[in-house]
Amino acid sequence: MPSHNAQSALGAIVRDNAVQFRLWAPKASTVSLVLYPDERTVPMAHVGDGYYEATVPGARHGTTYRYLIDDRFLIPDPVSRYQPEGVHGPSMVVDPTRYRWRDVEWQGVPREDLIFYELHVGTFTPEGTFDGVRERLPYLKDLGITAIELMPVADFPGRWNWGYDPAAFFAPSRAYGEPDDLRRLVDDAHGLGMAVYLDVIYNHLGPDGSYVAALAPMFTDKHLTPWGQAINLDDTGSEGVRRFFIENALYWLREYHIDGLRLDATHALIDTSKTHFLAELVDADAELSEGPRRILFAEDQRNINHMILPREKGGMGLDGIWTDDFHHQVRNLTAGDRDGYFASFEGTTAGHLAKTVRQGWFFDGVYDPVTQEVRGSDASVIDPSQCVIFIQNHDQVGNRPLGNRLTADIPLPLYRAVSALLLFAPELPLLFMGQEWAATTPFLFFTDHNEELGKLVSAGRKAEFGHFEGFKGEVPDPQDPDTFYQSRLDWSELEIPIHAATLQLYRDLIRIRREIKGGATVEAFNETALSVRRGNFSLLVNLGQKLSVPRPIDAEVLLDTESERYAPDGHPPTLTEGELQFHTPGALLFRTK
């Protein structure tokens, strides 16, 4: 495999016995480089289009520095590779070539074989570090995971954060370890046959420490988003903004061997340019010559097929989309959720769910009575394996008032049944850390902002849920350290029989999934039961109570979610020669002989 050590053109680049510093600061009149510990000042030359450069002989890996803007403002590098003292401290030069990669034979994981495991580095293990995740890689391999998806790791203000308040976009957070700790995590994952994906945020900047906003026209008044002004992708100065984010994407793919990206909230990347920013990013990704092909996923609830149609067919060319329809239908059908965006899915039946499993998303150009608009686009032109589905993820757990997981809201038999459906469907499944053992720990929204900003965040979080039907409790304060500590997984739960049995169910479902290829034939029996057939495998799922259906002919039972192996107190269905009777929610997996 060719070398991955090609570097971004922005930031501090180590070159032989010197470091080239390159900053984009079109709002600045003068820029100087300040080197520590002696605070030596080096003027930087303006080289056009708002870019400033200086090459410093003798600077090297570990050199710390800041930029002096207009002889008045001393700031860290917006393209810093590492912030050892936090996002407001000095930046540090990082030489990526010092790390000796061992993944020279790594060929990646094909898209259709991806089984995602989303995790937050700070709460996945007691250590809350890259090394802590690395030590759990054998566990994830044994589970059957083929792709780890890291929530954002770009550095943020404070001791902990979800990562969606990015400040230092190019710097792995010092809260999780050093840059080479992340490289070792990726390297070891590749050694075990697992890809590593990274969640990145290009739709907004964090509210504290995003110094690039003071130097460049990062925002535009042309468009508004839920975060306020839109990122400037099509207004004056947008060329540099687009380059900043594309360089960031390529940086993670090159210097950290990341296998692919999950692009957060792409609906907020508003761009009227001839070539959309996402299409430009896809083209830049395709030009990478180092390593296996990288895969790009959007998070987008609009169900727009244009986003994942190939570039040669006029599409944006993304590889796939995180789609919400499956999750929202499952929550409405099993837990009765109908607040907020769940209102569009009220009245979900097994027939509606069957449509989504069959084609990837539900809203495919049909009328949404809540928004009173036609929603989505034709799903027949996409492959189900271009859709990532889930029954839990960081948003859908953490954005609930109490951070409660699905297992807190529905009985375990029902949870086991929807888990089987998730892992049998032809779409790409994503697990959220801990769901494989029915973890009881919440995943709450937590921050560690300065006092002034923290008060605003706390008040906003409280106000957000004031209108939620049936919720009268106190929303945990995101600024309270206990909110963070409560969100850490409790690995001792695996010693409890019911959790160990749920983990065994997930292991077995994933093992069987890897034997199955192709699309699905899906049929609803009634309002709460459906069957899914893929090749010579079929899954019967009952999300209601008692149910009698014909038993599949000439088929052996491979898995019963209510068997003693997975449910020590379960109530398995009764099988006779011609009939199958469910006594509780559950799922049966058959293979035709």
Secondary structure by P-SEA (a helix, b strand, c coil): cccccccccccccccccbbbbbbbbccccbbbbbbcccbbbbbbbbccccbbbbbbcccccccccccccccccccccccccccccccccbbbbbccccccccccccccccccccbbbbbccccccccccaaaaaaaaaaaaaacccbbbbccccccccccccccccccccccccccccaaaaaaaaaaaaaacbbbbbbbbccccccccccccccccccccccccccccccccccccaaaaaaaaaaaaaaaacccccccccccccccccccccccaaaaaaaaaaacccccbbbbbbbcccccccccccccccccccccccccaaaaaaaaaccccccccccccccccaaaaaaaaacccccccccccccccccccccccccccccccccccaaaaaaccccccccccccaaaaaaaaaaaaacccbbbbcccccccccccccccccccaaaaaaaaaaaaacccccccccccccccccaaaaaaacccccccccaaaaaaaaaaaaaaaaaaacbbbbbbbbccccccccccccbbbbbbcccbbbbbccccccccccccccccccbbbbbbbcccbbbbcccbbbbbbcc
